[in-house]
Amino acid sequence: MEDIIGTTAGVLTSVAMVPQLLKVIKEKNVEDISGLMLGVLITGLSLWVWYGFMKGEWPIILSNSFAILVNLILAFCVFKFKHKN
Amino acid sequence: MEDIIGTTAGVLTSVAMVPQLLKVIKEKNVEDISGLMLGVLITGLSLWVWYGFMKGEWPIILSNSFAILVNLILAFCVFKFKHKN
């Protein structure tokens, strides 16, 4: 039961991130994204994955790994597009 | 040890949300925020809180509750500012 709740929670919070990522990729507009905050966020998400491994909880590991992937792509976009204008 | 990792993770991912919220409140620009996605996100975060209660894990409960609060404020801003222009 916990696994169903956790997996559903992970899928919903993961799905909610995707449109924002697609928008950034499509519009190549990254002026509003703070590189520092992305760094803080990716560090926090990495600790969540570590926490998930310590507790052996797959919903936490998978959803935070997905969030790290999304934010690494965002960080790459910021690096690539930041000075295009 | 798990609690230290989880609490640090929660603090970092929570801190990373605040500048975006302050920016929206300050600039009153919510055109880029999807109400549907906020709904999906808040639903997902609520399930995480439920999951945290089932597992008795305070870092999960507290950090996702904070995220719900941030996103409810965002939802309020979207409702309030969406049609100002």
Backbone of each chain as nested JSON, in Angstrom:
{
  "chains": [
    {"id": "A", "residues": [
      {"number": 1, "name": "MET", "atoms": {"N": [0.825, -1.219, 0.0], "CA": [0.0, 0.0, 0.0], "C": [0.863, 1.275, 0.0]}},
      {"number": 2, "name": "GLU", "atoms": {"N": [1.868, 1.292, 0.887], "CA": [2.799, 2.436, 0.887], "C": [3.436, 2.61, -0.493]}},
      {"number": 3, "name": "ASP", "atoms": {"N": [3.788, 1.453, -1.113], "CA": [4.451, 1.527, -2.42], "C": [3.533, 2.132, -3.483]}},
      {"number": 4, "name": "ILE", "atoms": {"N": [2.243, 1.819, -3.415], "CA": [1.296, 2.376, -4.393], "C": [1.19, 3.889, -4.219]}},
      {"number": 5, "name": "ILE", "atoms": {"N": [1.033, 4.32, -2.961], "CA": [0.953, 5.76, -2.676], "C": [2.241, 6.465, -3.112]}},
      {"number": 6, "name": "GLY", "atoms": {"N": [3.383, 5.87, -2.734], "CA": [4.671, 6.479, -3.058], "C": [4.917, 6.545, -4.559]}},
      {"number": 7, "name": "THR", "atoms": {"N": [4.562, 5.468, -5.26], "CA": [4.777, 5.443, -6.71], "C": [3.873, 6.458, -7.403]}},
      {"number": 8, "name": "THR", "atoms": {"N": [2.602, 6.512, -6.97], "CA": [1.68, 7.496, -7.556], "C": [2.167, 8.916, -7.28]}},
      {"number": 9, "name": "ALA", "atoms": {"N": [2.612, 9.15, -6.044], "CA": [3.147, 10.463, -5.679], "C": [4.329, 10.821, -6.578]}},
      {"number": 10, "name": "GLY", "atoms": {"N": [5.239, 9.871, -6.768], "CA": [6.418, 10.1, -7.589], "C": [6.072, 10.391, -9.034]}},
      {"number": 11, "name": "VAL", "atoms": {"N": [5.121, 9.639, -9.581], "CA": [4.709, 9.847, -10.974], "C": [4.099, 11.241, -11.134]}},
      {"number": 12, "name": "LEU", "atoms": {"N": [3.223, 11.641, -10.213], "CA": [2.553, 12.953, -10.325], "C": [3.55, 14.103, -10.202]}},
      {"number": 13, "name": "THR", "atoms": {"N": [4.439, 14.046, -9.201], "CA": [5.383, 15.155, -9.039], "C": [6.395, 15.17, -10.196]}},
      {"number": 14, "name": "SER", "atoms": {"N": [6.689, 13.998, -10.78], "CA": [7.588, 13.946, -11.939], "C": [6.913, 14.522, -13.176]}},
      {"number": 15, "name": "VAL", "atoms": {"N": [5.663, 14.09, -13.416], "CA": [4.907, 14.567, -14.571], "C": [4.773, 16.092, -14.552]}},
      {"number": 16, "name": "ALA", "atoms": {"N": [4.575, 16.647, -13.341], "CA": [4.358, 18.092, -13.212], "C": [5.589, 18.907, -13.606]}},
      {"number": 17, "name": "MET", "atoms": {"N": [6.781, 18.263, -13.591], "CA": [8.009, 18.973, -13.953], "C": [8.208, 19.087, -15.455]}},
      {"number": 18, "name": "VAL", "atoms": {"N": [7.632, 18.143, -16.217], "CA": [7.974, 18.012, -17.634], "C": [7.575, 19.226, -18.492]}},
      {"number": 19, "name": "PRO", "atoms": {"N": [6.344, 19.756, -18.344], "CA": [5.971, 20.895, -19.205], "C": [6.921, 22.085, -19.071]}},
      {"number": 20, "name": "GLN", "atoms": {"N": [7.381, 22.348, -17.838], "CA": [8.292, 23.473, -17.633], "C": [9.619, 23.231, -18.363]}},
      {"number": 21, "name": "LEU", "atoms": {"N": [10.088, 21.991, -18.304], "CA": [11.331, 21.637, -19.001], "C": [11.17, 21.8, -20.515]}},
      {"number": 22, "name": "LEU", "atoms": {"N": [10.051, 21.28, -21.055], "CA": [9.807, 21.364, -22.501], "C": [9.727, 22.82, -22.942]}},
      {"number": 23, "name": "LYS", "atoms": {"N": [9.1, 23.653, -22.106], "CA": [8.971, 25.075, -22.409], "C": [10.349, 25.745, -22.522]}},
      {"number": 24, "name": "VAL", "atoms": {"N": [11.226, 25.426, -21.578], "CA": [12.575, 25.996, -21.602], "C": [13.332, 25.542, -22.856]}},
      {"number": 25, "name": "ILE", "atoms": {"N": [13.223, 24.241, -23.163], "CA": [13.915, 23.704, -24.345], "C": [13.385, 24.347, -25.615]}},
      {"number": 26, "name": "LYS", "atoms": {"N": [12.061, 24.531, -25.657], "CA": [11.411, 25.07, -26.848], "C": [11.723, 26.554, -27.041]}},
      {"number": 27, "name": "GLU", "atoms": {"N": [11.609, 27.322, -25.96], "CA": [11.752, 28.774, -26.071], "C": [13.193, 29.239, -25.879]}},
      {"number": 28, "name": "LYS", "atoms": {"N": [14.051, 28.339, -25.419], "CA": [15.461, 28.67, -25.173], "C": [15.605, 29.916, -24.312]}},
      {"number": 29, "name": "ASN", "atoms": {"N": [14.635, 30.157, -23.438], "CA": [14.677, 31.327, -22.561], "C": [15.003, 30.879, -21.132]}},
      {"number": 30, "name": "VAL", "atoms": {"N": [16.236, 31.128, -20.706], "CA": [16.677, 30.655, -19.393], "C": [17.062, 31.81, -18.47]}},
      {"number": 31, "name": "GLU", "atoms": {"N": [16.689, 33.037, -18.894], "CA": [17.092, 34.222, -18.105], "C": [16.565, 34.172, -16.677]}},
      {"number": 32, "name": "ASP", "atoms": {"N": [15.386, 33.538, -16.509], "CA": [14.757, 33.549, -15.192], "C": [15.224, 32.414, -14.284]}},
      {"number": 33, "name": "ILE", "atoms": {"N": [16.113, 31.552, -14.797], "CA": [16.545, 30.399, -14.007], "C": [17.886, 30.697, -13.347]}},
      {"number": 34, "name": "SER", "atoms": {"N": [17.924, 30.548, -12.026], "CA": [19.149, 30.808, -11.27], "C": [20.017, 29.551, -11.231]}},
      {"number": 35, "name": "GLY", "atoms": {"N": [21.244, 29.688, -11.73], "CA": [22.18, 28.562, -11.71], "C": [22.491, 28.113, -10.294]}},
      {"number": 36, "name": "LEU", "atoms": {"N": [22.623, 29.099, -9.373], "CA": [22.892, 28.777, -7.97], "C": [21.777, 27.914, -7.39]}},
      {"number": 37, "name": "MET", "atoms": {"N": [20.519, 28.314, -7.662], "CA": [19.384, 27.574, -7.105], "C": [19.302, 26.162, -7.706]}},
      {"number": 38, "name": "LEU", "atoms": {"N": [19.644, 26.039, -9.004], "CA": [19.689, 24.708, -9.607], "C": [20.725, 23.84, -8.892]}},
      {"number": 39, "name": "GLY", "atoms": {"N": [21.869, 24.44, -8.549], "CA": [22.905, 23.707, -7.826], "C": [22.42, 23.239, -6.462]}},
      {"number": 40, "name": "VAL", "atoms": {"N": [21.75, 24.156, -5.734], "CA": [21.201, 23.815, -4.419], "C": [20.172, 22.696, -4.555]}},
      {"number": 41, "name": "LEU", "atoms": {"N": [19.306, 22.834, -5.578], "CA": [18.244, 21.85, -5.798], "C": [18.816, 20.471, -6.129]}},
      {"number": 42, "name": "ILE", "atoms": {"N": [19.787, 20.432, -7.05], "CA": [20.373, 19.142, -7.457], "C": [21.104, 18.491, -6.274]}},
      {"number": 43, "name": "THR", "atoms": {"N": [21.77, 19.315, -5.443], "CA": [22.406, 18.783, -4.237], "C": [21.356, 18.17, -3.313]}},
      {"number": 44, "name": "GLY", "atoms": {"N": [20.254, 18.903, -3.091], "CA": [19.176, 18.403, -2.229], "C": [18.566, 17.119, -2.768]}},
      {"number": 45, "name": "LEU", "atoms": {"N": [18.314, 17.079, -4.087], "CA": [17.728, 15.886, -4.701], "C": [18.671, 14.686, -4.59]}},
      {"number": 46, "name": "SER", "atoms": {"N": [19.991, 14.949, -4.721], "CA": [20.974, 13.866, -4.586], "C": [20.939, 13.284, -3.17]}},
      {"number": 47, "name": "LEU", "atoms": {"N": [20.789, 14.173, -2.166], "CA": [20.685, 13.695, -0.782], "C": [19.407, 12.874, -0.588]}},
      {"number": 48, "name": "TRP", "atoms": {"N": [18.311, 13.272, -1.267], "CA": [17.079, 12.475, -1.195], "C": [17.3, 11.073, -1.752]}},
      {"number": 49, "name": "VAL", "atoms": {"N": [18.052, 10.976, -2.87], "CA": [18.34, 9.655, -3.454], "C": [19.155, 8.824, -2.451]}},
      {"number": 50, "name": "TRP", "atoms": {"N": [20.152, 9.474, -1.833], "CA": [20.97, 8.802, -0.817], "C": [20.077, 8.305, 0.327]}},
      {"number": 51, "name": "TYR", "atoms": {"N": [19.202, 9.204, 0.794], "CA": [18.242, 8.858, 1.859], "C": [17.392, 7.658, 1.446]}},
      {"number": 52, "name": "GLY", "atoms": {"N": [16.925, 7.678, 0.191], "CA": [16.108, 6.567, -0.322], "C": [16.863, 5.246, -0.3]}},
      {"number": 53, "name": "PHE", "atoms": {"N": [18.143, 5.283, -0.676], "CA": [18.956, 4.056, -0.648], "C": [19.133, 3.558, 0.78]}},
      {"number": 54, "name": "MET", "atoms": {"N": [19.382, 4.498, 1.727], "CA": [19.569, 4.102, 3.124], "C": [18.313, 3.439, 3.677]}},
      {"number": 55, "name": "LYS", "atoms": {"N": [17.158, 3.947, 3.243], "CA": [15.889, 3.406, 3.737], "C": [15.379, 2.263, 2.863]}},
      {"number": 56, "name": "GLY", "atoms": {"N": [16.019, 2.068, 1.697], "CA": [15.547, 1.033, 0.772], "C": [14.173, 1.329, 0.19]}},
      {"number": 57, "name": "GLU", "atoms": {"N": [13.912, 2.638, -0.084], "CA": [12.588, 3.006, -0.603], "C": [12.675, 3.429, -2.064]}},
      {"number": 58, "name": "TRP", "atoms": {"N": [12.188, 2.547, -2.938], "CA": [12.299, 2.782, -4.377], "C": [11.52, 3.987, -4.889]}},
      {"number": 59, "name": "PRO", "atoms": {"N": [10.313, 4.261, -4.38], "CA": [9.617, 5.457, -4.889], "C": [10.45, 6.727, -4.704]}},
      {"number": 60, "name": "ILE", "atoms": {"N": [11.151, 6.84, -3.569], "CA": [11.973, 8.019, -3.3], "C": [13.19, 8.057, -4.221]}},
      {"number": 61, "name": "ILE", "atoms": {"N": [13.833, 6.904, -4.392], "CA": [15.02, 6.843, -5.247], "C": [14.663, 7.211, -6.688]}},
      {"number": 62, "name": "LEU", "atoms": {"N": [13.593, 6.579, -7.216], "CA": [13.257, 6.777, -8.627], "C": [12.766, 8.184, -8.92]}},
      {"number": 63, "name": "SER", "atoms": {"N": [11.867, 8.729, -8.062], "CA": [11.31, 10.041, -8.394], "C": [12.366, 11.137, -8.252]}},
      {"number": 64, "name": "ASN", "atoms": {"N": [13.258, 11.007, -7.265], "CA": [14.296, 12.03, -7.122], "C": [15.381, 11.888, -8.181]}},
      {"number": 65, "name": "SER", "atoms": {"N": [15.651, 10.658, -8.641], "CA": [16.598, 10.472, -9.739], "C": [16.06, 11.129, -11.006]}},
      {"number": 66, "name": "PHE", "atoms": {"N": [14.743, 10.954, -11.239], "CA": [14.122, 11.594, -12.394], "C": [14.23, 13.121, -12.283]}},
      {"number": 67, "name": "ALA", "atoms": {"N": [13.994, 13.642, -11.075], "CA": [14.082, 15.093, -10.86], "C": [15.512, 15.596, -11.092]}},
      {"number": 68, "name": "ILE", "atoms": {"N": [16.506, 14.795, -10.709], "CA": [17.901, 15.176, -10.958], "C": [18.146, 15.252, -12.461]}},
      {"number": 69, "name": "LEU", "atoms": {"N": [17.644, 14.247, -13.198], "CA": [17.804, 14.239, -14.655], "C": [17.201, 15.501, -15.274]}},
      {"number": 70, "name": "VAL", "atoms": {"N": [15.958, 15.838, -14.878], "CA": [15.283, 17.031, -15.399], "C": [16.108, 18.282, -15.1]}},
      {"number": 71, "name": "ASN", "atoms": {"N": [16.621, 18.381, -13.884], "CA": [17.343, 19.594, -13.496], "C": [18.75, 19.669, -14.085]}},
      {"number": 72, "name": "LEU", "atoms": {"N": [19.34, 18.496, -14.384], "CA": [20.623, 18.506, -15.091], "C": [20.422, 19.003, -16.526]}},
      {"number": 73, "name": "ILE", "atoms": {"N": [19.309, 18.593, -17.153], "CA": [18.999, 19.092, -18.503], "C": [18.78, 20.607, -18.445]}},
      {"number": 74, "name": "LEU", "atoms": {"N": [18.038, 21.076, -17.413], "CA": [17.837, 22.521, -17.23], "C": [19.172, 23.241, -17.049]}},
      {"number": 75, "name": "ALA", "atoms": {"N": [20.064, 22.659, -16.238], "CA": [21.373, 23.274, -15.998], "C": [22.161, 23.35, -17.307]}},
      {"number": 76, "name": "PHE", "atoms": {"N": [22.059, 22.284, -18.114], "CA": [22.728, 22.282, -19.413], "C": [22.166, 23.401, -20.302]}},
      {"number": 77, "name": "CYS", "atoms": {"N": [20.84, 23.56, -20.293], "CA": [20.19, 24.622, -21.086], "C": [20.643, 26.004, -20.614]}},
      {"number": 78, "name": "VAL", "atoms": {"N": [20.72, 26.189, -19.288], "CA": [21.164, 27.474, -18.757], "C": [22.581, 27.766, -19.239]}},
      {"number": 79, "name": "PHE", "atoms": {"N": [23.451, 26.747, -19.155], "CA": [24.842, 26.891, -19.582], "C": [24.912, 27.225, -21.075]}},
      {"number": 80, "name": "LYS", "atoms": {"N": [24.037, 26.59, -21.861], "CA": [24.09, 26.714, -23.312], "C": [23.436, 28.008, -23.829]}},
      {"number": 81, "name": "PHE", "atoms": {"N": [22.309, 28.421, -23.199], "CA": [21.51, 29.519, -23.744], "C": [21.691, 30.837, -23.007]}},
      {"number": 82, "name": "LYS", "atoms": {"N": [22.376, 30.83, -21.849], "CA": [22.365, 32.004, -20.971], "C": [22.803, 33.276, -21.694]}},
      {"number": 83, "name": "HIS", "atoms": {"N": [23.805, 33.163, -22.566], "CA": [24.352, 34.388, -23.146], "C": [24.053, 34.498, -24.633]}},
      {"number": 84, "name": "LYS", "atoms": {"N": [22.941, 33.872, -25.036], "CA": [22.652, 33.896, -26.474], "C": [22.182, 35.277, -26.943]}},
      {"number": 85, "name": "ASN", "atoms": {"N": [21.552, 36.047, -26.023], "CA": [21.124, 37.39, -26.426], "C": [22.229, 38.424, -26.166]}}
    ]},
    {"id": "B", "residues": [
      {"number": 1, "name": "MET", "atoms": {"N": [21.33, 8.974, 11.459], "CA": [22.059, 9.326, 10.244], "C": [21.1, 9.574, 9.064]}},
      {"number": 2, "name": "GLU", "atoms": {"N": [20.151, 8.628, 8.88], "CA": [19.135, 8.841, 7.834], "C": [18.414, 10.171, 8.041]}},
      {"number": 3, "name": "ASP", "atoms": {"N": [18.121, 10.468, 9.319], "CA": [17.381, 11.698, 9.614], "C": [18.182, 12.939, 9.238]}},
      {"number": 4, "name": "ILE", "atoms": {"N": [19.499, 12.884, 9.45], "CA": [20.343, 14.036, 9.102], "C": [20.349, 14.244, 7.579]}},
      {"number": 5, "name": "ILE", "atoms": {"N": [20.546, 13.134, 6.835], "CA": [20.532, 13.214, 5.368], "C": [19.173, 13.708, 4.882]}},
      {"number": 6, "name": "GLY", "atoms": {"N": [18.103, 13.131, 5.424], "CA": [16.752, 13.489, 4.989], "C": [16.41, 14.936, 5.311]}},
      {"number": 7, "name": "THR", "atoms": {"N": [16.808, 15.383, 6.506], "CA": [16.511, 16.758, 6.901], "C": [17.295, 17.741, 6.038]}},
      {"number": 8, "name": "THR", "atoms": {"N": [18.594, 17.433, 5.8], "CA": [19.407, 18.309, 4.948], "C": [18.826, 18.349, 3.535]}},
      {"number": 9, "name": "ALA", "atoms": {"N": [18.444, 17.177, 3.017], "CA": [17.826, 17.098, 1.688], "C": [16.572, 17.97, 1.633]}},
      {"number": 10, "name": "GLY", "atoms": {"N": [15.722, 17.85, 2.664], "CA": [14.472, 18.607, 2.713], "C": [14.717, 20.109, 2.768]}},
      {"number": 11, "name": "VAL", "atoms": {"N": [15.706, 20.51, 3.576], "CA": [16.01, 21.939, 3.689], "C": [16.499, 22.485, 2.343]}},
      {"number": 12, "name": "LEU", "atoms": {"N": [17.404, 21.749, 1.664], "CA": [17.957, 22.23, 0.392], "C": [16.888, 22.323, -0.696]}},
      {"number": 13, "name": "THR", "atoms": {"N": [16.058, 21.27, -0.826], "CA": [15.036, 21.321, -1.882], "C": [13.959, 22.368, -1.55]}},
      {"number": 14, "name": "SER", "atoms": {"N": [13.729, 22.618, -0.251], "CA": [12.77, 23.66, 0.136], "C": [13.329, 25.047, -0.155]}},
      {"number": 15, "name": "VAL", "atoms": {"N": [14.606, 25.263, 0.243], "CA": [15.254, 26.557, 0.026], "C": [15.264, 26.913, -1.467]}},
      {"number": 16, "name": "ALA", "atoms": {"N": [15.498, 25.899, -2.311], "CA": [15.607, 26.14, -3.753], "C": [14.291, 26.63, -4.363]}},
      {"number": 17, "name": "MET", "atoms": {"N": [13.165, 26.378, -3.676], "CA": [11.858, 26.809, -4.203], "C": [11.567, 28.276, -3.938]}},
      {"number": 18, "name": "VAL", "atoms": {"N": [12.166, 28.824, -2.866], "CA": [11.754, 30.136, -2.369], "C": [12.01, 31.287, -3.357]}},
      {"number": 19, "name": "PRO", "atoms": {"N": [13.215, 31.349, -3.994], "CA": [13.443, 32.493, -4.896], "C": [12.413, 32.583, -6.025]}},
      {"number": 20, "name": "GLN", "atoms": {"N": [12.002, 31.422, -6.574], "CA": [11.007, 31.42, -7.652], "C": [9.665, 31.972, -7.149]}},
      {"number": 21, "name": "LEU", "atoms": {"N": [9.299, 31.577, -5.929], "CA": [8.053, 32.073, -5.337], "C": [8.116, 33.588, -5.127]}},
      {"number": 22, "name": "LEU", "atoms": {"N": [9.242, 34.064, -4.577], "CA": [9.392, 35.502, -4.316], "C": [9.334, 36.299, -5.622]}},
      {"number": 23, "name": "LYS", "atoms": {"N": [9.933, 35.72, -6.673], "CA": [9.932, 36.368, -7.977], "C": [8.506, 36.538, -8.519]}},
      {"number": 24, "name": "VAL", "atoms": {"N": [7.709, 35.483, -8.376], "CA": [6.318, 35.539, -8.847], "C": [5.529, 36.585, -8.05]}},
      {"number": 25, "name": "ILE", "atoms": {"N": [5.723, 36.586, -6.722], "CA": [5.008, 37.544, -5.868], "C": [5.415, 38.977, -6.209]}},
      {"number": 26, "name": "LYS", "atoms": {"N": [6.718, 39.168, -6.461], "CA": [7.25, 40.5, -6.718], "C": [6.813, 41.016, -8.09]}},
      {"number": 27, "name": "GLU", "atoms": {"N": [6.933, 40.154, -9.119], "CA": [6.674, 40.6, -10.485], "C": [5.218, 40.422, -10.903]}},
      {"number": 28, "name": "LYS", "atoms": {"N": [4.463, 39.686, -10.096], "CA": [3.053, 39.426, -10.379], "C": [2.845, 38.878, -11.794]}},
      {"number": 29, "name": "ASN", "atoms": {"N": [3.865, 38.148, -12.291], "CA": [3.77, 37.581, -13.632], "C": [3.562, 36.069, -13.533]}},
      {"number": 30, "name": "VAL", "atoms": {"N": [2.351, 35.633, -13.803], "CA": [2.025, 34.209, -13.651], "C": [1.598, 33.566, -14.974]}},
      {"number": 31, "name": "GLU", "atoms": {"N": [1.838, 34.293, -16.075], "CA": [1.396, 33.794, -17.387], "C": [2.009, 32.434, -17.72]}},
      {"number": 32, "name": "ASP", "atoms": {"N": [3.253, 32.211, -17.226], "CA": [3.967, 30.985, -17.582], "C": [3.643, 29.802, -16.682]}},
      {"number": 33, "name": "ILE", "atoms": {"N": [2.789, 30.039, -15.681], "CA": [2.489, 28.954, -14.737], "C": [1.168, 28.294, -15.102]}},
      {"number": 34, "name": "SER", "atoms": {"N": [1.218, 26.968, -15.279], "CA": [0.016, 26.221, -15.644], "C": [-0.748, 25.808, -14.391]}},
      {"number": 35, "name": "GLY", "atoms": {"N": [-2.006, 26.218, -14.33], "CA": [-2.853, 25.859, -13.194], "C": [-3.051, 24.354, -13.097]}},
      {"number": 36, "name": "LEU", "atoms": {"N": [-3.199, 23.708, -14.272], "CA": [-3.37, 22.256, -14.288], "C": [-2.159, 21.556, -13.664]}},
      {"number": 37, "name": "MET", "atoms": {"N": [-0.945, 22.016, -14.058], "CA": [0.273, 21.39, -13.544], "C": [0.427, 21.631, -12.043]}},
      {"number": 38, "name": "LEU", "atoms": {"N": [0.018, 22.841, -11.58], "CA": [0.04, 23.1, -10.131], "C": [-0.88, 22.12, -9.403]}},
      {"number": 39, "name": "GLY", "atoms": {"N": [-2.037, 21.839, -10.009], "CA": [-2.981, 20.884, -9.415], "C": [-2.382, 19.493, -9.334]}},
      {"number": 40, "name": "VAL", "atoms": {"N": [-1.741, 19.064, -10.444], "CA": [-1.088, 17.743, -10.468], "C": [0.01, 17.684, -9.402]}},
      {"number": 41, "name": "LEU", "atoms": {"N": [0.808, 18.768, -9.344], "CA": [1.924, 18.823, -8.398], "C": [1.443, 18.774, -6.95]}},
      {"number": 42, "name": "ILE", "atoms": {"N": [0.416, 19.58, -6.634], "CA": [-0.087, 19.616, -5.253], "C": [-0.688, 18.27, -4.861]}},
      {"number": 43, "name": "THR", "atoms": {"N": [-1.373, 17.607, -5.833], "CA": [-1.901, 16.262, -5.575], "C": [-0.753, 15.301, -5.266]}},
      {"number": 44, "name": "GLY", "atoms": {"N": [0.3, 15.344, -6.102], "CA": [1.452, 14.477, -5.891], "C": [2.127, 14.731, -4.548]}},
      {"number": 45, "name": "LEU", "atoms": {"N": [2.316, 16.011, -4.206], "CA": [2.951, 16.361, -2.928], "C": [2.106, 15.887, -1.742]}},
      {"number": 46, "name": "SER", "atoms": {"N": [0.776, 15.971, -1.893], "CA": [-0.117, 15.513, -0.822], "C": [0.042, 14.007, -0.605]}},
      {"number": 47, "name": "LEU", "atoms": {"N": [0.186, 13.269, -1.73], "CA": [0.4, 11.823, -1.611], "C": [1.75, 11.523, -0.933]}},
      {"number": 48, "name": "TRP", "atoms": {"N": [2.777, 12.361, -1.218], "CA": [4.066, 12.196, -0.528], "C": [3.91, 12.373, 0.976]}},
      {"number": 49, "name": "VAL", "atoms": {"N": [3.105, 13.379, 1.385], "CA": [2.884, 13.6, 2.815], "C": [2.192, 12.38, 3.427]}},
      {"number": 50, "name": "TRP", "atoms": {"N": [1.192, 11.856, 2.711], "CA": [0.48, 10.653, 3.152], "C": [1.467, 9.487, 3.301]}},
      {"number": 51, "name": "TYR", "atoms": {"N": [2.304, 9.322, 2.259], "CA": [3.344, 8.289, 2.273], "C": [4.258, 8.456, 3.489]}},
      {"number": 52, "name": "GLY", "atoms": {"N": [4.665, 9.703, 3.765], "CA": [5.53, 9.99, 4.904], "C": [4.878, 9.597, 6.227]}},
      {"number": 53, "name": "PHE", "atoms": {"N": [3.571, 9.878, 6.358], "CA": [2.85, 9.501, 7.577], "C": [2.795, 7.985, 7.72]}},
      {"number": 54, "name": "MET", "atoms": {"N": [2.528, 7.273, 6.596], "CA": [2.461, 5.808, 6.645], "C": [3.788, 5.212, 7.083]}},
      {"number": 55, "name": "LYS", "atoms": {"N": [4.889, 5.831, 6.63], "CA": [6.217, 5.314, 6.959], "C": [6.764, 5.923, 8.25]}},
      {"number": 56, "name": "GLY", "atoms": {"N": [6.063, 6.96, 8.765], "CA": [6.55, 7.641, 9.964], "C": [7.855, 8.383, 9.742]}},
      {"number": 57, "name": "GLU", "atoms": {"N": [8.017, 8.984, 8.537], "CA": [9.273, 9.669, 8.221], "C": [9.077, 11.185, 8.168]}},
      {"number": 58, "name": "TRP", "atoms": {"N": [9.582, 11.856, 9.208], "CA": [9.354, 13.293, 9.347], "C": [10.002, 14.146, 8.258]}},
      {"number": 59, "name": "PRO", "atoms": {"N": [11.22, 13.779, 7.78], "CA": [11.796, 14.624, 6.714], "C": [10.876, 14.696, 5.489]}},
      {"number": 60, "name": "ILE", "atoms": {"N": [10.252, 13.565, 5.142], "CA": [9.352, 13.534, 3.983], "C": [8.094, 14.349, 4.246]}},
      {"number": 61, "name": "ILE", "atoms": {"N": [7.519, 14.179, 5.44], "CA": [6.288, 14.903, 5.793], "C": [6.534, 16.417, 5.77]}},
      {"number": 62, "name": "LEU", "atoms": {"N": [7.621, 16.844, 6.441], "CA": [7.863, 18.279, 6.59], "C": [8.225, 18.953, 5.263]}},
      {"number": 63, "name": "SER", "atoms": {"N": [9.122, 18.321, 4.481], "CA": [9.56, 19.003, 3.257], "C": [8.436, 19.053, 2.223]}},
      {"number": 64, "name": "ASN", "atoms": {"N": [7.615, 17.992, 2.151], "CA": [6.517, 18.026, 1.193], "C": [5.384, 18.936, 1.655]}},
      {"number": 65, "name": "SER", "atoms": {"N": [5.186, 19.063, 2.974], "CA": [4.198, 20.014, 3.477], "C": [4.608, 21.433, 3.129]}},
      {"number": 66, "name": "PHE", "atoms": {"N": [5.914, 21.712, 3.27], "CA": [6.41, 23.034, 2.905], "C": [6.202, 23.293, 1.411]}},
      {"number": 67, "name": "ALA", "atoms": {"N": [6.469, 22.268, 0.588], "CA": [6.279, 22.404, -0.86], "C": [4.808, 22.646, -1.206]}},
      {"number": 68, "name": "ILE", "atoms": {"N": [3.906, 22.0, -0.467], "CA": [2.466, 22.229, -0.681], "C": [2.131, 23.687, -0.378]}},
      {"number": 69, "name": "LEU", "atoms": {"N": [2.663, 24.192, 0.752], "CA": [2.424, 25.583, 1.127], "C": [2.897, 26.537, 0.021]}},
      {"number": 70, "name": "VAL", "atoms": {"N": [4.129, 26.323, -0.466], "CA": [4.678, 27.17, -1.532], "C": [3.774, 27.127, -2.768]}},
      {"number": 71, "name": "ASN", "atoms": {"N": [3.334, 25.924, -3.143], "CA": [2.551, 25.793, -4.372], "C": [1.117, 26.278, -4.212]}},
      {"number": 72, "name": "LEU", "atoms": {"N": [0.589, 26.241, -2.968], "CA": [-0.728, 26.832, -2.725], "C": [-0.644, 28.349, -2.867]}},
      {"number": 73, "name": "ILE", "atoms": {"N": [0.458, 28.942, -2.387], "CA": [0.647, 30.385, -2.556], "C": [0.755, 30.716, -4.051]}},
      {"number": 74, "name": "LEU", "atoms": {"N": [1.512, 29.88, -4.795], "CA": [1.608, 30.071, -6.25], "C": [0.226, 29.973, -6.904]}},
      {"number": 75, "name": "ALA", "atoms": {"N": [-0.561, 28.977, -6.494], "CA": [-1.899, 28.8, -7.058], "C": [-2.766, 30.026, -6.77]}},
      {"number": 76, "name": "PHE", "atoms": {"N": [-2.637, 30.561, -5.545], "CA": [-3.37, 31.77, -5.179], "C": [-2.942, 32.939, -6.078]}},
      {"number": 77, "name": "CYS", "atoms": {"N": [-1.627, 33.052, -6.323], "CA": [-1.111, 34.12, -7.186], "C": [-1.646, 33.963, -8.612]}},
      {"number": 78, "name": "VAL", "atoms": {"N": [-1.664, 32.73, -9.116], "CA": [-2.175, 32.488, -10.461], "C": [-3.638, 32.924, -10.544]}},
      {"number": 79, "name": "PHE", "atoms": {"N": [-4.428, 32.539, -9.529], "CA": [-5.843, 32.886, -9.469], "C": [-6.028, 34.408, -9.414]}},
      {"number": 80, "name": "LYS", "atoms": {"N": [-5.135, 35.07, -8.654], "CA": [-5.281, 36.505, -8.406], "C": [-4.751, 37.358, -9.569]}},
      {"number": 81, "name": "PHE", "atoms": {"N": [-3.647, 36.922, -10.2], "CA": [-2.964, 37.776, -11.169], "C": [-3.196, 37.378, -12.618]}},
      {"number": 82, "name": "LYS", "atoms": {"N": [-3.824, 36.215, -12.85], "CA": [-3.849, 35.66, -14.207], "C": [-4.416, 36.625, -15.232]}},
      {"number": 83, "name": "HIS", "atoms": {"N": [-5.447, 37.353, -14.832], "CA": [-6.106, 38.178, -15.839], "C": [-5.878, 39.668, -15.601]}},
      {"number": 84, "name": "LYS", "atoms": {"N": [-4.761, 39.991, -14.963], "CA": [-4.535, 41.407, -14.66], "C": [-4.209, 42.218, -15.912]}},
      {"number": 85, "name": "ASN", "atoms": {"N": [-3.577, 41.564, -16.912], "CA": [-3.27, 42.3, -18.144], "C": [-4.447, 42.234, -19.124]}}
    ]}
  ]
}
